[in-house]
Amino acid sequence: MSGGVPGSEDRHRDGRLHRILRGPRPEAVPTLVARACTLVGLLNVAAGVFPRFRHSRMHAIAEVLPGALGPFAAALALSSGILLLLLAHGLRRHKRRAWRAAVVLLPAGAVAQFAYRHSVIGVLISLALLALLLRHRSEFTALPDPRSRWRALANFVLLGAGSILLGLVIVSAHPGKVIGDPSITERLEHVLYGLFGFEGPVAYYGNTSWTVGFSLGALGMLTALTTIYLAFRPEHPAARLTEDDETKLRALLDKHGARDSLGHFALRRDKGVVFSPSGKAAVTYRVVSGVMLASGDPIGDVEAWPGAIERFMDEAKAHSWTPAVMGCSETGGEVWTRETGLDALELGDEAVVDVADFSLSGRAMRNVRQMVKRIERNGYETRVRRIRDLGEQELTRIQRAADDWRGTDTERGFSMALGRIGDPNDGDCLIATAHKADEAPGPYGDLKAVLHFVPWGKDGVSLDLMRRDRSADPGMNELLIVAALQAAPKLGIARVSLNFAMFRAALARGEKIGAGPVLRAWRGLLVFLSRWFQIESLYKFNAKFRPRWEPRFVVYRSSKDLPRIGFAAMQAEGFVTLALPRFLRRGTPQRRPCPHRTTEREMQAA
């Protein structure tokens, strides 16, 4: 967990690395252009929706802005305003495609302004924004985000719902022109018909019917065109480990895997990887909601870490992703902050048990000792082996049991979970199983519980997942952890990493005598949140085994990024799921192969 300070390998000699690795800074020009597009978009939407706005002084300004042209000004203003609002987000993130779209749309808007309205001011505004984009085109270099065509469905649902709501506003925004008193159902029906280009049941005096009809049609066309575009544009799938990448990572772990207990989790196959120029170090990551999440310390020679970190930051800058590191050690946090200028915040503590110091004797271990003896008297026995020592049939039975005992579609785990059991390349993994032979064999024989550990160098293991039969006696987790610790010396294991306890220090200090009101209030909030996020339960479970605590940190660019990073981390760990409904998923619904080290139900059962 500790180590030397990286040297100069893979580092720029002229001292520019620090400035380069800071990543994308907020730039004045992209922000200015994005705000201008947002303002123009809002004005155009207001001009297209509210009839009174079109007779106000603000509309006199909006008329000369790009998008408000021709006899169908309301419909065009509405659709172009929405497009500009969508475009502004991409410009703010330095996206190249957003820049290209703006470069195409602005001159088209200038020509339309001159051809239809003979508006010199409108032409000048379009050309001024175009000149600004061309002058600073080097600021807009970010590549597209990883995506799939399923975003087309999300676009259809979200933009369609927004179009319906906005359509209801449009239909209701002309109270003096409506014939009769249509009900909300009739208004909704009119919106739905209008989105498909048909006349609905609501009638208006004068030309208002045309204005409403063209506006609704524009919304429907906008929804259809953007959905079609997203459905047929080339896919940019999320990064995955290739076989070559995995081979290189395993070679680095063979040499330097003892540094970090989370190192083996870099072999998750739903992560991407960047290597240092020398190939002696690597950083693995996953992109979630625009956040480039690394986990643990860089893999490999600590002297080559700066080169891998540079590549990571370059990749984040190339895509305009927000860089972040979850769960790095103190040494890793020092290197990240020094080399990149990022900040670090203590996230919690990892429980590490030194096998030589572990014993069930003593008052402090009485509860664990009594629970283990009670379970053993009930007829349970344990076995601790390497994966390579299991027979094929037994391994298959364990895999099926672990999958079925999981109980939910959503798994928890990213930074401290491998996502698989029994891979041929993971023969060094350790597995502890609990059996009860005096009962009638079930679908998995006498198997009642499973613990899976991944290697931590040559003399350590790190807990990956826990699974248990819900009909088994409580305390299976304690039984198997004790069994693994007692069998560790024979297997050449000197240290065992257990679960990660978020905000452990705050929970521990907050319950002590003399804790101040702020600390007590913070602990109270954490206890409240533990109802959903197993914060306190994991801490108390780990504390049973009298571990030493190793601090873990989150590394981030700016404090304003923390909410976004936190949300992305919760998605990656499985606490928040934004997946499509099961009936809309392609193929047979499958559970995500990302098992967390333990579950809330298991903590409650324990």
Disulfide bonds with the S-S distance in Angstrom:
none
